[in-house]
Amino acid sequence: MIVPRSASSGPARHKTVVIADDSAVVRGLFARWLGEAGQFNVVAVAGDGETALAHAGRFKPDVLVLDLDMPGVDGPSALPRILRESPHTSILLAATLNERNTRLALECMTKGAMDVVSKPDSRAGMTLSLDFRSEFLLKLGNIAQSAPQPGTLPPEVELDWTHGPANLRPLVWSMPRYLLIGASTGGPRAVARVLFDIGDALAEITTLVVQHMPPLFTASFAEQMTSHVGVPAREPFDGERLARGTIYIAPGGRHLGIDRRLGHLVAAVSDGPPVNFCRPAVDVLFSDAARHLGAAALGLVLTGMGSDGTDGAGALRRAGAAVIAQDEQSSTIWGMPGSIVRARHASAVTPLDEIGGAIRALLRGGAPLA
């Protein structure tokens, strides 16, 4: 969950929104839904990328809903220009997700878009689907939250926010052989940054990633990671023997865990019920890792909404493993890592741009954090 701010003496400010979509029907629907929600102020709409860019520069909205396919300047081309014009605007992608658009959406999310909502194929589906309306409002509301949001840490948690990240003492107990990453909202960009910064040291470990994503996305995400970091990345099949120098991405809509079969550690891919309303769930991977890997594991929780991974992080710590949480300032949403910090399961709270280097130094026998 998001840590709430202290109560304010005045009413909450409505979040400002710009809607960019080449369909007048979609623009009208989105504007009506947001108006009825009572928390948003649609300040402008745009039917093409150039107009969206102009509105972003003029209004500096909290959120810009961006279609991928628009005349003239399309969404992927407009995105970096919008973020230059209005760097504090959060981008929610809205698109009908075929194979091409899935790849484009993932590319956009690694370049700054925060999330994506999949539009129904038909106008009737768009108009009548209560599930789509609910998903659209939920995702827009999530990313509209001001980030970062300061919370209150329990007094037992002694972290030095002024002089850098907390000391990563538990890592000296055992050099990890497995890196376990959990992420949600804002995660594709954060995961890509960490893996890129670890670089060729990824060849020395086995990496498993749970990124909250729908089924179409994860195979494309694995392809992107292979190209981005130069290490093989793929969705595993159930029972696949885990290999060093490989990145395993949890298939969208399915849990990824770890099991021991015939004396070998294998990927356990299942259609079990959601955990923390998530499938795949970070808690499933972390809990299995605590059982089968112990101190050979290193947990990493990056930006994301909710509290998935908290129970699993506790299991990892009790098994002798360390857990790194992304810090609040560099997180898109400090829900998942913040929950782990408040539960006192974090071995270190570290900015995104330092995490990969710290892990790389650890794997090369150096001090992970200053």
Secondary structure, 3 states (H helix, E strand, C coil): CCCCCCCCCCCCCCEEEEEECCCHHHHHHHHHHHHHHCCEEEEEEECCHHHHHHHHHHHCCCEEEEECCCCCCCHHHHHHHHHHHCCCCEEEEEECCCHHHHHHHHHHHHCCCCEEEECCCCHHHHHHCHHHHHHHHHHHHHHHCCCCCCCCCCCCCCCCCCCCCCCCHHHHCCCCCEEEEEECCCHHHHHHHHHHHHHHHHHHCEEEEEECCCHHHHHHHHHHHHHHHCCCEECCCCCCECCCCCEEECCCCCEEEEEEECCEEEEEEECCCCECCECCCHHHHHHHHHHHCHHHEEEEECCECCCCCHHHHHHHHHCCCEEEEECCCCCCCECHHHHHHHCCCCCEEECHHHHHHHHHHHHCCCCCCC
